[in-house]
Amino acid sequence: MIGYIDLAIPLGIGLLLIFSPQSFTKKTTDPTENELRSKKLRMIGYLLLGVGAIYALIKLLQVGR
């Protein structure tokens, strides 16, 4: 059974990665490398939002039973 904390973890981390990916990277001198890392972290954030959405859908379908 999926609890609400299982739903909140990927949603919270995903939103943090989307809106603030710089908080997870070290600052380098090369701005193109920083941009590449930020892009990659944003994509991971969108993936985690998708996982959270699937969890939410499963949770909603279980409540209906």
C-alpha positions, 0 to 999 in steps of 0.5 A: 500500500502506497502511503502519502509520504511515498507520493510526497518524496518524488514530487518534492524532490522533482519540484526542487530539481526543476526550479532550483537545479543549481542547489545540487551542483558544484559551481565550475568555471565553465558556464556551458558545463553548468548549463548542461548539468542544470538541463540534465537535473531538470529532466530528472525532475520532470521524470520524478514528477511523472513518477509522482503522478503515477503514484497519485493515480494508483492512490486514487484508484485504490481509494475508489475500492 
